[in-house]
Amino acid sequence: PTQKTQTSLFTKHKLKFPLNTEEDISKFEDVLKSEEEFNAACDELARFGGSNIYNFIKRTLTALLSNEQAKNYSLKGRKGKKPFEKLLLARLLICAAEKSLNTTQKAVEDAICSWLKRAPERLQGYRKKFP
């Protein structure tokens, strides 16, 4: 039987991770519209693991989304921000977390919410370290 080689989601679509522009986020969303790509990405992210749900979300989102972009989102799109929950990326994280950890959609959403909320702080810390 022929074995299908898996190419990493991080190398196969000519996108630079973590995603740092609206355009790149949009391109990645287009990739995730394919059920096959979505499922492969879900499997790959599920392997990131984590000691708890927040740790898992932190590990995956840090690899996927720059703080520069994260600061423009909130889960529901409140306070003039864009709604992260409307992105396929949000569905992807929920899918991967449910596969990786015994968790609920609500717990994943809460962890995403916390991670997004801290993006401006992380940016400030980064700018202090690397002015």
C-alpha positions in Angstrom: 0.0 0.0 0.0 1.2 3.5 -0.8 1.8 5.6 2.2 0.6 9.2 2.0 3.2 11.6 3.3 1.9 14.3 5.6 3.3 17.7 4.9 3.2 20.1 7.9 0.5 22.8 7.8 3.3 25.2 8.8 5.3 24.6 5.6 2.9 23.5 2.9 0.9 26.7 2.1 3.7 29.3 1.7 2.4 31.2 4.7 4.7 32.5 7.4 3.8 31.5 10.9 2.8 32.9 13.3 0.4 34.8 10.9 1.2 38.4 11.1 -1.1 40.1 8.6 -4.8 40.2 7.8 -4.0 38.9 4.4 -2.2 35.8 5.7 -5.1 35.1 8.1 -7.5 35.3 5.2 -5.3 33.0 3.1 -5.1 30.5 6.0 -8.9 30.7 6.4 -9.2 29.8 2.6 -6.9 26.8 3.2 -9.2 25.6 6.1 -12.3 25.7 3.9 -11.1 22.4 2.5 -12.4 19.6 4.7 -9.3 17.6 4.0 -6.9 20.5 5.0 -9.0 21.3 8.1 -8.9 17.7 9.3 -5.1 17.4 8.6 -4.5 20.7 10.5 -6.7 19.5 13.4 -4.7 16.3 13.7 -1.4 18.2 13.5 -2.4 20.7 16.2 -3.8 18.0 18.5 -0.3 16.6 18.7 0.9 19.9 20.3 -0.4 18.7 23.6 -0.4 20.7 26.8 -0.6 20.3 30.6 -4.1 21.8 30.6 -6.5 23.5 28.2 -4.9 27.0 28.6 -1.4 25.6 28.1 -2.6 23.8 24.9 -4.2 27.0 23.5 -1.1 29.0 24.4 1.1 26.5 22.6 -1.0 26.3 19.5 -2.0 30.0 19.2 1.6 31.2 19.8 2.6 29.1 16.8 -0.3 30.3 14.7 -1.1 33.9 15.4 1.2 36.9 16.2 0.4 39.1 19.1 0.3 41.9 16.6 -2.8 40.3 15.1 -4.1 38.7 18.3 -4.6 42.2 19.8 -7.2 43.0 17.1 -9.4 40.1 18.2 -11.7 39.1 21.0 -13.7 36.0 21.1 -17.1 37.7 20.5 -15.7 40.8 18.8 -16.5 43.2 21.6 -14.8 46.5 22.3 -14.4 47.3 18.7 -12.4 44.2 18.0 -12.9 41.5 15.4 -14.8 38.3 16.4 -12.3 35.5 16.6 -15.1 32.9 17.0 -16.2 33.6 13.4 -12.8 32.4 12.1 -12.3 28.8 11.0 -9.2 29.1 13.0 -11.4 29.1 16.2 -13.2 26.0 15.0 -9.8 24.4 14.3 -8.5 25.1 17.8 -11.7 23.6 19.3 -11.4 20.5 17.1 -7.7 20.0 18.1 -8.3 20.6 21.8 -11.2 18.2 21.9 -9.0 15.6 20.2 -6.0 16.2 22.4 -7.6 16.8 25.8 -10.8 15.6 27.4 -12.4 19.1 27.3 -15.5 21.0 26.3 -16.0 23.7 23.7 -16.7 26.2 26.5 -13.4 25.5 28.2 -11.6 26.0 24.9 -13.4 29.3 24.2 -12.6 30.5 27.7 -8.9 29.7 27.2 -8.9 31.4 23.7 -10.6 34.4 25.3 -7.8 34.7 28.0 -5.0 34.3 25.5 -6.4 36.9 23.2 -7.0 39.3 26.1 -3.3 39.1 27.1 -1.9 39.9 23.6 -1.3 43.6 24.3 0.6 42.7 27.5 2.7 40.2 25.6 3.4 42.8 23.0 4.6 45.3 25.6 6.8 42.7 27.3 8.3 41.8 23.9 9.0 45.4 23.0 10.7 45.9 26.4 12.9 42.9 25.8 13.6 43.8 22.1 13.3 47.6 21.7 
